[in-house]
Amino acid sequence: MGQTARVSVIVWSAVVSLAAWLWLLLAQGFFWRTDVRLPPPAHDGPPPLPDAGDWPAVCVVVPARDEAGVLPRSLPTLLAQDYPGRAEVFLIDDGSTDGTGDLARELARGGGLPLAVASPGEPPAGWTGKLWAVRHGIGLARARDPEYLLLTDADIAHAPDSLRRLVASARAGGFDLVSQMARLRVESVWERLVVPAFVYFFAQLYPFRRIGRRGSRTAAAAGGCVLLRADTAERARVPDAIRQAVIDDVALARAVKGGGGHIWLGLAEGVDSVRPYPRLHDLWRMVSRSAYAQLRHNPLLLLGTVAGLVLVYLVPPVALLVGLAAGSAAGALAGGLAWLVMTGTYVPMLRYYRRPLWLAPLLPLTAFLYLLMTVDSAVQHHRGRGAAWKGRTYARPDAVPDEG
């Protein structure tokens, strides 16, 4: 009787998991597709603005704290932007101790767009360091009266036509905010296992197609590359309205969309993060720092998330193996089909990252790692340890910025 009951639980769990995957496949905004991108630059794209005078002025704001290790590979790509209109870069040195500001000035001697380096000092109470730096940069930019602001992190390298394509797409689509999910680095073993899944899970939470749809409540952006209309930022009181946001890019998108703005988010071509995450510890820290904040520090949401991850990602392989061992054809079939659908939805993201497709069946293992990271994030929060970010400790765990 006990053995039969256990097999029955496995069968029903597998059936529910399979139903969940069929719903995710067909009804969650086709999150698994990777074709939501800016139009290609050479064809099928928005018509170019004909004269330099017709291209709007843009100010690029780069918050940077202790970024000397990545700046030589990222900042020159911003300064070398092939943009017909007026553009300049403001790098805001957020209290760096590694010579970030001096290095930026040295790199700017090679020519390109004008660069100004400034420092806002330590953030006041109630502000994260990154958003305080962004506020300072936007304040400096407003004196130039730009039509657009490009908010980009110091680890992001841009193709020469990146700014041109962002502006052209924003103009053609009538968007107040255009954001691209930068292609993250996937060189180390752990990066290859964890990073594509990070973007996959993000798209599952915030389907890109829904983000760009007027009337949809789904709102998100990727903080590494956000083109924002300057007047929209002012109306939405950005960044003041989100000054404590732990996931500031999503908060930014919500503020803009909540104010009636039209936003767009897609996968990037020619916008790449050069920040390395060579060890599992580095990736663990990146995820766990903000995972519990994503759940609004709510224990019930944490329990629901853990249960959901187990049911959706872990039950299928377990049901297949247990079903085969126990002679339960129904359990093995339902678990195998759920695992197959899961694997199939992950294949497009692996192709986007140019990773081998044999990694797709390992998604349950990666999901288990993310489950542990999320639980660890909650444990650290409830131990009252706060969180550290580039040498700056925040007493309140909900006052830690996205890494950038």
N, C-alpha and C positions, 0 to 999 in steps of 0.2 A: 504493500500500500504506500509506504514512504517513498520508495523508488518511483512508483507511478506518479505520485504527487509532484515530485521534483521534476520529472520529465514533462509533466503537464505545465508547470510553471515556465520551464524553458520554452516550450512550444508557444504558449500564449505571449510570452515576452518577445519572442522572435517575430510573431505575427504582428504585434503592435509596432515593433521596430521597423518591420518591412512597410507597414502602413505609413509610418512617419517618414520613411525615405521616399516613398512614392509621392507624398504630399510635398516634401522638400524639392523633389525633382520637378514637379509640375506647377506648384502653387506658391513658391517662395521667390517670385520675381526672376526665375531662371538665374539665380545667383551664381551658378556654377559655370556659366558661359563667360568667356573672357574677351568678348568683342565690343564692350563698351569702352571705346577709346576715342581720342581726338581723331578727326579725319586725317588721312595721310597727307604729308605736305605737298606731294607732287601732283596728286590727282584726287578727285572726289571730295576735295576739301572746300571750305568756304572761300568765296572769291577774295583775293587779296585787295587791300585798300591801295589805290593806285599811286598816290604821291606821299612823300614823307610827311607833308603837312597834314594829311588825313589820318595819320596814325596817332592815337591819343598818347599823351604823356604818361609815363609809368615810373613809379618809384619802387625800388626793390628793398625790402626790409629783411635783414638777416640777423636774428638774435644769436649770439655766440658766447659760450662759456667754456673756456679751456678746450678749444677746438684746433690747436696748433697741429695736431696729428693728422687731421683730415683736410684742413683748409687749403694746402697746396694742390689738392686734387679736385676741389670744388669751386673755390672762389674764382680762379682764372676762367672757368667756364661761364660764370655769370658776367664777368667783365668783358668776355669775348662775344656777347650776344649780338647777332646780326639783326638789329632792330632799326627800322627806318625812322621811327619817331624819336622823341626826346625821352631818354631813360637814364637813371642814375641809381647807384647802389648805396644804401646806408647799412653799414655793419655796426651793430650795437653790442659792444663788448660788455658782457654781464659779469663784471668782477673777475675776469680771468687771471690766473696766476702763472700761466705758461707762455705769456707773450703773444696771445692771440691778436690783440690790436696792432702791435708793432709788425707782426708777420703780415697782416692784411695790408698795411700801408706799403710794405716791401713788395708784395705781390702786385699791387696796383701800379707800381712803377713800370711794369711791362706794357702799359697802355690799355686801351679799351674804354668801357663806360666809366664815367666819373665815380669815384668812391669816396665816401665820407665815413670816418670811424668816430664813434662817440660812445660815452659810457654814462648810464643813468645813475650810477651809484647803487647802494643796497636798496632792495625793494622795501617799501613801508609795510606795516602790518596789514594783512588781508590780501596781499598780492603774492603771486608766484614770481620768481625771478625772471622766467622766460617771458611771461605776459607783461611784466613791468618793462622789460627791454623792448618788447613789441610796441608798447604804448609810447615809449620815448621815440622809437623810430618813426611811428606814424605821425607823431607831433612834428618831427623835423621834416617829414615828407610833405605835410600840409602846406608848409611855406612855399613849396614848389608848385602847388595847385595841380597835382596829377589827377587824371581821370581814373586811373587804376593803381592799386597797390599789389605787388607780388610779395607775399609772405613765404619765405623759403628757409629751410633749416641750413645750418652751416655744413652739414655733411652731404648735401645734395648737389650732384653734378648735372648740368643742363647741356643738352645738345645746342649747337649754335642757333637753331631756329626755334628754340623752345618758347621764348617770350613772344615771338611773332605769332606762333600757332595758338598760344593761349589767348592772346588779344583778339585775333581773327575769329576764333571760335566763340569767344564771349560776345563779340559784336554780332556775329551771324546768328547765334542762337538766342540773343537777348538775355543772356545770363548775368546775374549780379555777382555770382561766385562760380568760378571754374577751378576745380581741384583735380590733381592727378596723384594716384597712389604710386609713389616712386618705386621703381624696381629695386628691391633690397638685395644685398649681397648674398650669394649662395656658393661660397667657395669651400668652407670647412665642412667636415662631415655633419656636424650638428646643424649648421646653417641649411644644408641641403635637406635635412630631415624635418626641421622645425619651421623655417621661414616661409616656404610656399603655403604651408597649412595656416600660418598666421594670417596671410592675406585671404585665403579661402574662408576661414572662420569669420573674418571681418565682413566679407561680402555676403556671407550667410546671415549675419546679423543686420547688415545694412545693404540690401540688394541695390546695386548701382542703377538699375532701370527705374526703380521706384524713386530714388533720390532725385532724378532729373525730371520726374513727372509732376506737372502742376496739379495741385490738389492733394498730392500724397503727403502724409505726415512724416515719412521717413526722411531723415536729414543726417548727413555725415559729410566729412571732408577728410583729407589727408594732410596733416600739418606741414609736411615737407614741401608742398607745392600748392599754394592757394592764390589765385588771382581774384582780387576783390575790388569792386567799384568803390572808390573813395567816399562817394556820397552815401552809398549803402552802409559802409562801415560807420559813418557818422550817425546815420539814422538808427542803426542797431546798437549804438553805444559800445562799439568794439574798440579795444578789448575790455573797457571798464565793466561791462555787464557780465563778463566771464572771468574776472580777475582771479578767482579761486578755483577755476575748473581744473580738475585733474586730467581730463581728456579734452584738452582745449580745442582740438580741431573739430570734434563732434559738437562741442558746445558752441563754437563759432558758427557752424552750419545751422544749428538749431536757432540761434539768435537771428541769423539772416533770413532763414525760411519762415520763422515765426513772425517776422516783420513784413511778410509778403514778398520776399525776394525769391528769385528763380535761381536755383543752384544746380550744379552738375558735378558728378564725381565719376572718374573712370580710371582704368589702368593706364600706365604711362609707357610711352615709347620715347627714349631719349631723355628721361629724367630718372637718375639712378642714385641710390644711396651708396656712399663709399665707406660707411661706418662698418668696421668689422665686428663680428660676434663669433670669435673663434672657438669659444668653450661653451658647454652647456650652461655653466654658471652665468655667463654673460646674457644668454637668451632668457634664462630663468629670471634674472633680475629685470630684464626689459618687460616681461609679461607680468610678473608678480607685483611689480610696483604699482600697477594701475588696475589689475584684474578685479579686486574687490570693490574699488571705486566704481567700476562699470556696473556692479550690482548694488550700487548706492549703499554699501556697507550694511546690507540687510541680510541677516542670517537665514531668513526664509527663502530669499532669492538665491542665496548660496546653496541651500539644500536642494532647491528645485533645479538649479544649474547642474549640480553634481548628479542628481538622479537623471536628468535629461542626457548628459554626456554618457552615462553608463548605458541607458536604454538605447540611445541612437548609435553610439560608436562601439561600445564594448560587447553588448549582447549578441550582435550578429556573428562574430567569429566564435564566441563561446557557445552559442546555440548550435553552430555547425559542428564544432568538435564534440560537444556533449551529445548531440543528436546522433552522430556517427558512432560514438562509443556505446551509447545506450540503445542503439537500434531504432531510434525514433526518426523515421523518414520525414515526418511533418516538421519536426524541429530543425533537422539538418537542412531541409529544403527552404524553409522560411528564413533561417539564418544565412544560408548561402546566397539567397536572392538579395537579401538586405545588404550583405557585404558587397555583392556584385554591383548593386546600384550605387552604393557609397563610393566604391572604387571608380566607377565610371564618371561620377560627378567630379572627382578629383583630377582626372586625367587632363582636362583643359588647362588647369592651373600649372600642372607640371610641365606641360608643353610651353606655356607662356614663360616659365622660368628655365626652359631648356634643360630639364632634369629627366633622367631615365624613368620610363613608365613603370618599372618594377617597384618604384617607391609607392605607387598608388595603393596596393593592398596593405601597406604598413600604416595607413591613416589611423586605424584604431590605436596603435602604439603611440603615435604622435598625440592623439586626442587624450590618451591616458596621461601623458606628460603635462598637457595643458590643464587637465583636471587637478593634478598635483600642484602645479604652479598657482592655480586659483585658490586652492585650499591653503597653501602656504601664505598667499597674500592676506587671506582672512586671519590666519593665525598671527601674523606679524602685526596686523591692525589691532587685534584684541589684546595683544601683549603690551600695547601702548608704546611701542618703540619708535613710532613715527617712521620717517623714511628719509634716506639720504639721496641727494642728487648732485653729482659732481662737486662733492665737498661741502655742500650746503645742506644742513639738517633741518627738516621741517617737523615741528612738534605735532602738527595736525596731519594725519595721513591723507586728508582730502585736500591738501595744499601743495601737492607735488606736480610739477608740469610734465607733459610728455617730453621724452628725451629728444633733443634737437641741437 
